């Protein structure tokens, strides 16, 4: 994972629930290429067709509320979202996103800094998010080491695979 993440911003209001990210009618889809076609289908219909790898979502309070389904962050990962920033997150959504390797940063006041199309710069180690158009910024507590390790590995599953492989290599010597 990079210490500095930059990307074009898509803005969202507060209280974006997981059904707005990916509708429940798509929960049988497991193919990421198919899943990404339906991201924000109702709430932000232009997103799936126009999002670029590395784009950053910036939301208000309570991002990811509602169902605790993993399909919501999985759909964002499939489309290539570079990070999700919000004033606050639903706890299960936050952890599901981190577990899938998506940088997910809670920073009260971040939504007020951005308009759609701005460029966000996230300095993970310094705990700072900046709007490169306006120069305004907000601080956040840097993520703890164990969460950064998950992000670095590409998510929980990838981290566990690496640990098993390392343990298997050591034990076979």
C-alpha positions as a printed Julia matrix, in Angstrom:
173×3 Matrix{Float64}:
   0.0     0.0     0.0
   1.23    3.46   -0.79
   1.75    6.03    1.95
   0.26    8.69   -0.34
  -2.95    8.03   -2.25
  -4.31   10.53   -4.77
  -7.45   10.29   -6.82
 -10.43   12.0    -8.34
 -13.3    12.49   -5.9
 -16.88   11.3    -6.1
 -19.04   12.8    -3.36
 -21.85   11.16   -1.45
 -24.21   12.42    1.23
 -24.52   10.99    4.72
 -26.3     7.75    5.57
 -25.34    5.89    2.41
 -26.49    2.36    3.11
 -25.13   -0.82    1.62
 -28.22   -1.23   -0.59
 -27.35    2.07   -2.25
 -23.83    0.82   -2.94
 -25.03   -2.48   -4.4
 -28.69   -3.43   -4.46
 -29.72   -6.58   -2.64
 -31.0    -8.06   -5.91
 -27.35   -8.53   -6.98
 -26.25  -10.56   -3.95
 -26.09  -13.75   -5.99
 -23.37  -12.29   -8.23
 -19.87  -13.37   -7.26
 -18.05  -12.39  -10.47
 -16.34   -9.03   -9.72
 -16.6    -7.94  -13.37
 -20.36   -8.39  -13.29
 -20.75   -6.93   -9.8
 -18.98   -3.68  -10.65
 -21.55   -2.91  -13.36
 -24.16   -2.31  -10.66
 -22.29   -0.11   -8.15
 -24.47    2.85   -7.09
 -26.96    1.9    -9.81
 -29.74    4.02   -8.25
 -27.92    6.45   -5.94
 -25.19    7.56   -8.37
 -26.07    6.02  -11.76
 -23.15    7.54  -13.69
 -20.56    6.07  -11.3
 -20.18    2.54  -12.7
 -19.71    3.76  -16.26
 -17.42    6.69  -15.44
 -15.36    5.7   -12.4
 -11.66    5.2   -12.94
  -9.31    2.9   -11.09
  -8.11    4.82   -8.03
 -11.05    7.22   -7.75
 -11.89    8.17   -4.18
 -15.32    8.22   -2.56
 -15.97   10.97    0.0
 -19.11   10.61    2.1
 -20.81   12.25    5.05
 -21.72   10.55    8.3
 -22.67    6.89    8.72
 -21.22    5.62    5.44
 -22.09    1.95    4.88
 -25.01    1.75    7.28
 -27.72   -0.85    6.87
 -26.97   -4.47    6.08
 -23.58   -5.82    7.1
 -23.15   -7.6     3.79
 -19.65   -7.77    2.35
 -20.95   -7.29   -1.2
 -20.94   -3.49   -0.78
 -17.18   -3.06   -0.26
 -16.53   -6.01   -2.62
 -18.32   -4.12   -5.39
 -16.24   -1.0    -4.67
 -13.08   -3.09   -4.75
 -14.16   -4.64   -8.06
 -14.6    -1.22   -9.64
 -11.17   -0.15   -8.36
 -12.0     2.48   -5.75
  -8.7     3.79   -4.38
 -10.06    4.78   -0.96
 -13.25    5.64    0.88
 -13.26    8.71    3.13
 -16.15    9.69    5.37
 -17.07   11.8     8.35
 -17.99    8.48   10.01
 -18.63    4.84    9.09
 -20.9     2.06   10.18
 -18.46   -0.16   12.09
 -19.08   -3.42   10.21
 -18.81   -1.69    6.85
 -15.53   -0.08    7.93
 -14.02   -3.41    8.92
 -15.36   -5.25    5.85
 -13.7    -2.61    3.67
 -10.36   -2.89    5.46
 -10.6    -6.7     5.32
 -11.0    -6.43    1.54
  -7.96   -4.15    1.25
  -9.71   -0.82    0.64
  -8.13    2.14    2.44
 -11.03    3.39    4.59
 -10.46    6.6     6.52
 -12.75    8.23    9.07
 -12.1    11.96    9.31
 -14.83   14.19   10.75
 -15.3    17.19    8.45
 -13.86   15.54    5.34
 -17.09   15.65    3.33
 -17.3    19.45    3.6
 -13.87   19.78    1.95
 -14.73   18.26   -1.41
 -16.84   18.69   -4.5
 -17.23   16.05   -7.19
 -14.17   16.03   -9.45
 -11.72   17.49   -6.93
  -8.46   15.63   -6.37
  -7.9    14.22   -2.9
  -4.46   13.52   -1.47
  -4.33   11.13    1.47
  -1.14   10.93    3.51
  -1.61    7.71    5.44
   1.4     8.04    7.76
   0.87   11.72    8.48
  -2.87   11.31    8.97
  -3.84   14.09    6.58
  -6.35   14.46    3.75
  -6.0    17.44    1.43
  -8.12   18.87   -1.37
  -5.52   19.69   -4.04
  -7.85   22.21   -5.72
  -8.5    24.33   -2.64
  -5.56   23.41   -0.41
  -7.89   22.76    2.53
  -7.19   19.74    4.67
  -8.36   17.69    7.61
  -6.45   15.39    9.93
  -7.29   11.86   11.0
  -5.7     9.46   13.45
  -3.42    7.19   11.39
  -4.67    3.63   11.17
  -3.14    1.18   13.65
  -0.31   -1.05   12.45
  -2.45   -4.21   12.26
  -4.93   -2.52    9.89
  -2.12   -1.08    7.76
  -0.72   -4.63    7.48
  -4.07   -5.84    6.16
  -4.17   -3.04    3.59
  -0.54   -3.68    2.59
  -1.31   -7.36    2.0
  -4.38   -6.55   -0.1
  -6.86   -7.62    2.56
  -7.39  -10.25    5.22
  -7.51  -13.28    2.93
  -4.26  -12.3     1.21
  -2.58  -11.66    4.57
  -3.6   -15.08    5.89
  -2.39  -16.74    2.65
   1.01  -15.09    3.1
   1.2   -16.16    6.74
   0.33  -19.76    5.88
   2.86  -19.79    3.07
   5.56  -18.38    5.37
   4.74  -20.93    8.08
   4.75  -23.77    5.56
   8.12  -22.64    4.17
   9.66  -22.47    7.66
   8.28  -25.85    8.73
   9.47  -27.59    5.55
  13.1   -26.64    6.19
